[in-house]
Amino acid sequence: MLVVTGTGTGVGKTVVTAAVAALATGRVAVLKPAQTGIAPGEPGDLADVARLVPGVTTRELGRYPEPLAPATAARRAGLAPVTPADAVQAAKELAADHDLVIVEGAGGLLVRFDDEGTLADVAAALDAPVLVVAAAGLGTLNHTALTTEALHTRGLTCAGVVVGAWPAEPDLAARCNLADLPVVTGVPLLGALPDGSGALGPAEFVRVARHTLAAELGGEWHTPKP
């Protein structure tokens, strides 16, 4: 079991989730408890995962049309929220016949699913490590340190950090962050997926994933010098 969270929205959680799934062995399932900002019938994050990783099992528990935190989006839509208990039950059901279940959150670690519960509660109930997806550039050190500190405070295991969208022409801050992220978080940097990887075909995507994720995630990546 693995939980994937981000330091915020738009940092590349779904592409990192797909990359981890692509390199995993055995049967893999990806669970997205709550999807927001997507209308019924529209392709969501799991459609991207399924396209990039043929054969992966995907499951979504609820979706809400407005691009807001799940609890807020559910309330405004007049729909029942997905609770942490719902997510935990679904993950355990998938784990019964899959070798790896990846639970992808919405937004950051403490974004609420309902009035009380967050992705951190899901990780705690599943006793699952949490992989943090971070942005590449200026400001990411603070955001990532806050997320990993929140995990530590709750007694949760952080599997490491992955940069979700590494730019083709990284600036000085991004290059320095490769060395600084492990220092400020106390957890390993486990990769940096190139920006735009989600637009690749499945064969090229798995090749890129292998070269840009570390051995702990099934790849061959080593942290370059800044």
SEBADO-813726 format. One line per 8 residues: their letters; for each residue z, x, y of C-alpha. Coordinates in pm, whole numbers, plus 50000, padded with zeros to 5 digits. Example, Ala and Ser with C-alpha at 12.3 -4.5 7.8 and 13.67 -1.06 7.14 Angstrom:
BEGIN
as = 50780:51230:49550 | 50714:51367:49894
***
This chain:
BEGIN
mlvvtgtg = 50000:50000:50000 | 49914:50125:50348 | 49960:49960:50688 | 49725:50056:50970 | 49828:50006:51331 | 49700:50129:51665 | 49851:50259:51984 | 49676:49964:52149
tgvgktvv = 49358:49759:52129 | 49013:49911:52100 | 49123:50245:51954 | 48923:50218:51631 | 49166:50064:51379 | 48899:49877:51187 | 48668:50176:51150 | 48958:50396:51037
taavaala = 49065:50125:50793 | 48712:50118:50653 | 48701:50499:50631 | 49026:50512:50434 | 48895:50238:50205 | 48566:50421:50157 | 48741:50737:50034 | 48999:50563:49817
tgrvavlk = 48965:50558:49440 | 48991:50248:49226 | 48984:49891:49350 | 49061:49855:49721 | 49153:49548:49924 | 49178:49517:50301 | 49401:49244:50445 | 49370:49133:50807
paqtgiap = 49656:48889:50857 | 49547:48765:51200 | 49215:48800:51382 | 49195:48706:51748 | 48907:48677:51993 | 48669:48550:51724 | 48546:48193:51691 | 48522:48017:51354
gepgdlad = 48211:48126:51167 | 48165:48446:51367 | 48184:48783:51189 | 48519:48952:51249 | 48670:49290:51170 | 48653:49232:50796 | 48278:49178:50814 | 48251:49531:50952
varlvpgv = 48472:49665:50672 | 48267:49485:50405 | 47940:49618:50549 | 48065:49976:50568 | 48238:49971:50229 | 48039:49764:49978 | 48254:49626:49699 | 48581:49624:49891
ttrelgry = 48789:49306:49870 | 48871:49152:50208 | 49109:48874:50303 | 49188:48714:50640 | 49479:48472:50679 | 49415:48326:51023 | 49188:48355:51324 | 49222:48239:51680
peplapat = 48945:48219:51942 | 49110:48380:52243 | 49147:48763:52260 | 49525:48763:52288 | 49825:48865:52082 | 49826:48656:51762 | 50139:48458:51852 | 50003:48373:52198
aarragla = 49654:48297:52068 | 49791:48068:51797 | 50012:47881:52044 | 49731:47830:52293 | 49495:47712:52019 | 49751:47466:51885 | 49736:47635:51545 | 50006:47759:51311
pvtpadav = 50070:48131:51343 | 50041:48376:51058 | 50395:48490:50986 | 50503:48829:50856 | 50610:48651:50537 | 50255:48518:50497 | 50116:48869:50533 | 50366:49016:50287
qaakelaa = 50291:48751:50025 | 49915:48802:50059 | 49951:49180:50032 | 50159:49151:49718 | 49909:48909:49564 | 49625:49154:49632 | 49831:49444:49497 | 49854:49272:49161
dhdlvive = 49491:49358:49080 | 49399:49632:49328 | 49487:50000:49329 | 49525:50012:49708 | 49590:49740:49963 | 49538:49827:50330 | 49694:49592:50584 | 49529:49616:50925
gaggllvr = 49729:49488:51220 | 49614:49334:51546 | 49668:49551:51852 | 49978:49767:51833 | 50281:49793:51609 | 50505:49549:51799 | 50247:49282:51884 | 50391:48954:51759
fddegtla = 50241:48749:51478 | 50476:48460:51557 | 50776:48411:51785 | 50977:48679:51608 | 50781:48893:51362 | 50558:49198:51408 | 50351:49435:51195 | 50658:49658:51177
dvaaalda = 50835:49379:50990 | 50545:49357:50746 | 50557:49731:50679 | 50934:49715:50630 | 50912:49426:50383 | 50638:49603:50187 | 50812:49943:50210 | 50468:50077:50305
pvlvvaaa = 50379:50385:50509 | 50209:50324:50842 | 49898:50508:50960 | 49868:50521:51340 | 49524:50511:51501 | 49517:50668:51846 | 49274:50716:52132 | 49133:51061:52201
glgtlnht = 49186:51123:52570 | 49435:51136:52852 | 49741:50913:52800 | 49728:50910:52423 | 50020:51150:52381 | 50263:50905:52538 | 50124:50598:52361 | 50123:50770:52023
alttealh = 50471:50917:52066 | 50607:50573:52156 | 50452:50422:51844 | 50578:50690:51609 | 50922:50676:51770 | 50932:50300:51711 | 50849:50360:51345 | 51122:50623:51315
trgltcag = 51379:50400:51487 | 51308:50125:51233 | 51333:50362:50938 | 50963:50328:50858 | 50744:50608:50723 | 50455:50725:50938 | 50174:50855:50718 | 50019:51035:51014
vvvgawpa = 49782:50986:51306 | 49403:50951:51314 | 49193:50958:51630 | 48979:50648:51596 | 48683:50736:51820 | 48628:51106:51883 | 48375:51147:52169 | 48052:51341:52126
epdlaarc = 48148:51550:52429 | 48529:51568:52436 | 48692:51665:52762 | 48974:51916:52801 | 49247:51655:52749 | 49092:51532:52425 | 49050:51884:52289 | 49409:51976:52373
nladlpvv = 49536:51652:52221 | 49428:51765:51875 | 49696:52033:51887 | 49948:51836:52093 | 49955:51510:51895 | 50140:51657:51594 | 50383:51832:51827 | 50482:51525:52028
tgvpllga = 50490:51286:51731 | 50631:51506:51457 | 50372:51371:51211 | 50042:51524:51096 | 49706:51460:51255 | 49492:51337:50966 | 49149:51316:51120 | 48921:51224:51407
lpdgsgal = 48636:50984:51333 | 48331:51026:51556 | 48274:50754:51813 | 48005:50517:51687 | 48082:50568:51318 | 48107:50193:51271 | 47733:50159:51336 | 47637:50382:51042
gpaefvrv = 47509:50266:50707 | 47745:50279:50408 | 47615:50605:50259 | 47628:50796:50586 | 47961:50637:50675 | 48134:50763:50361 | 47988:51110:50422 | 48123:51112:50779
arhtlaae = 48459:50977:50663 | 48489:51255:50407 | 48423:51523:50667 | 48646:51376:50938 | 48955:51260:50747 | 49210:51499:50599 | 49286:51556:50232 | 49586:51321:50249
lggewhtp = 49335:51039:50305 | 49079:51165:50056 | 48871:51378:50291 | 48804:51741:50371 | 48887:51764:50744 | 49091:52042:50900 | 49228:52029:51254 | 49001:52242:51479
kp = 49141:52470:51745 | 49133:52322:52100
***
